[in-house]
Amino acid sequence: MFHAKISTPVRADASFKQVDKSAVASQPRARCGTNGPGEMNPVHFDPIRERRATAHHRTERGEGKLKAFIILAIILLAIYSAVKIVPIYVSNYQLSDKMQEQARFSVVNHYTEDQIRNNIFKVVEELEIPVKREAIKVVSTNAIVKISMEYTVPVDLFFYHLDLHFSPSSENKSLL
């Protein structure tokens, strides 16, 4: 197998042309190996410097700043939307839980429809849900209690108006 005897690794942009010794003395060079006793191959750093200069110049054009600004704006918009929307869903979940709890207790305690409606309306007021007392539908007999309602919550975002529609309901039957 043939192996070349090169003391300097060859690179795509390295130049090994013969240069006048007086010109080589004025340029920076590195010792890359020897061809013989006391001889050196001059390596020119000009292509390396040009590559570094263009890479440094590329980062100063502001392209990364625009992309970062757009991503930051999207993240802030998502956080703002979540702050506006998530509490509404949490309130709906809490209302559904209270309705289920009230239906269970109403069967056991034999509450009237007005007592159940008043208890649910107190929860609605605490959670600041936009529901009128008349919108709470209650059916109560000795064997079953059904509670239901429908409501819509308007959400105003910067550029979009959203209406979230909810219809929580609960039903509980007597064991006897």
C-alpha positions in Angstrom: 0.0 0.0 0.0 1.3 3.4 -0.9 1.4 6.2 1.7 2.2 9.8 0.8 4.9 11.4 2.9 3.3 14.7 3.8 4.3 16.4 7.0 1.4 18.9 6.8 -2.3 18.0 6.7 -3.9 19.2 3.5 -6.9 21.5 3.8 -9.2 22.8 1.1 -8.3 26.4 1.7 -4.6 26.1 2.6 -2.1 27.4 0.1 1.3 25.9 -0.3 2.6 27.9 -3.3 6.2 28.9 -3.4 6.5 32.4 -2.1 9.5 34.8 -2.0 11.2 34.5 1.4 11.0 38.3 2.0 7.2 38.2 1.4 6.9 35.3 3.8 8.7 37.1 6.5 6.2 39.9 6.6 3.1 37.6 6.8 2.2 35.6 9.8 2.9 31.9 9.4 2.9 28.7 11.3 5.3 25.9 11.4 3.3 23.0 9.9 6.2 20.6 9.4 9.5 20.4 7.7 10.5 19.2 4.2 14.0 18.9 5.3 16.4 20.2 7.8 15.6 23.8 8.5 12.9 24.3 5.8 9.3 25.2 6.6 6.1 25.3 4.6 4.4 28.7 4.9 0.7 28.5 5.7 -1.3 31.6 4.7 -4.0 32.6 7.1 -5.8 34.9 4.7 -8.6 32.4 3.8 -9.1 31.6 7.5 -9.4 35.2 8.4 -11.8 35.9 5.6 -14.0 33.0 6.7 -14.1 34.2 10.3 -14.8 37.8 9.2 -17.8 36.8 7.1 -19.1 34.6 9.9 -18.8 37.4 12.4 -20.4 39.8 9.9 -23.3 37.4 9.4 -24.3 37.5 13.1 -24.4 41.3 13.0 -27.1 41.6 10.3 -30.0 41.3 12.8 -31.7 38.2 11.3 -31.6 36.4 14.7 -33.1 39.4 16.5 -36.2 39.4 14.3 -36.7 35.7 14.8 -36.3 36.0 18.5 -38.8 38.9 18.6 -41.4 37.0 16.7 -41.0 33.9 18.9 -41.2 36.1 22.1 -44.4 37.8 20.8 -46.0 34.4 20.1 -45.0 33.1 23.6 -46.4 36.3 25.2 -49.6 36.0 23.2 -50.0 32.3 24.3 -49.5 33.2 28.0 -52.0 36.1 27.7 -54.6 33.9 26.1 -54.0 31.2 28.8 -54.4 33.7 31.6 -57.8 34.8 30.1 -59.2 31.4 29.2 -57.9 28.9 31.8 -59.7 30.5 34.8 -63.0 30.2 33.0 -62.5 26.4 32.5 -61.5 26.1 36.1 -64.7 27.8 37.3 -66.8 25.6 35.1 -65.1 22.5 36.6 -65.7 23.8 40.1 -69.4 24.6 39.3 -69.8 21.0 37.9 -68.3 19.6 41.0 -70.6 21.7 43.3 -73.6 20.7 41.2 -72.8 17.0 41.6 -72.3 17.4 45.3 -75.5 19.3 45.7 -77.4 16.6 43.7 -76.1 14.0 46.1 -77.0 15.9 49.2 -80.4 16.9 47.9 -81.5 13.3 47.4 -80.5 12.4 51.0 -81.8 15.7 52.6 -84.9 16.0 50.5 -84.3 19.7 49.5 -86.9 21.5 47.5 -86.2 22.8 44.0 -85.9 26.4 45.3 -83.4 25.4 48.0 -81.3 23.6 45.4 -81.5 26.5 43.0 -80.5 29.0 45.8 -77.5 26.8 46.8 -76.3 26.5 43.2 -76.8 30.3 42.6 -74.6 31.1 45.6 -71.8 29.0 44.0 -72.4 30.8 40.7 -72.0 34.2 42.3 -68.9 33.1 44.2 -67.3 31.9 40.9 -68.5 35.0 39.1 -70.1 33.0 36.3 -72.6 35.1 34.2 -75.7 33.0 34.9 -79.2 34.3 36.0 -81.0 32.5 38.7 -83.8 31.6 36.3 -81.3 29.8 34.0 -80.7 27.1 36.6 -83.0 24.2 35.9 -83.8 21.9 38.8 -86.0 18.8 38.8 -86.4 17.2 42.2 -88.5 14.3 43.2 -88.2 11.7 46.0 -86.2 9.4 43.7 -84.1 11.7 41.5 -82.5 15.2 41.4 -81.5 16.7 38.1 -79.6 20.0 37.9 -78.6 21.7 34.6 -77.9 25.1 33.1 -76.4 26.6 30.0 -74.3 29.7 29.9 -71.8 31.5 27.6 -68.8 33.4 28.8 -67.4 36.1 26.4 -63.6 36.4 26.2 -61.9 39.4 24.6 -58.4 38.8 23.4 -56.4 41.6 21.6 -57.5 40.7 18.2 -60.2 38.1 18.6 -63.6 37.8 20.4 -64.3 34.3 21.7 -67.6 33.0 23.3 -67.1 29.9 25.4 -70.3 27.9 25.8 -70.8 25.6 28.8 -73.7 23.3 29.8 -72.9 21.6 33.1 -75.4 19.2 34.4 -75.7 16.7 37.3 -78.1 13.9 38.1 -78.4 11.7 41.2 -80.8 8.9 41.9 -82.0 7.7 45.3 -80.8 4.3 46.4 -84.2 3.4 47.8 
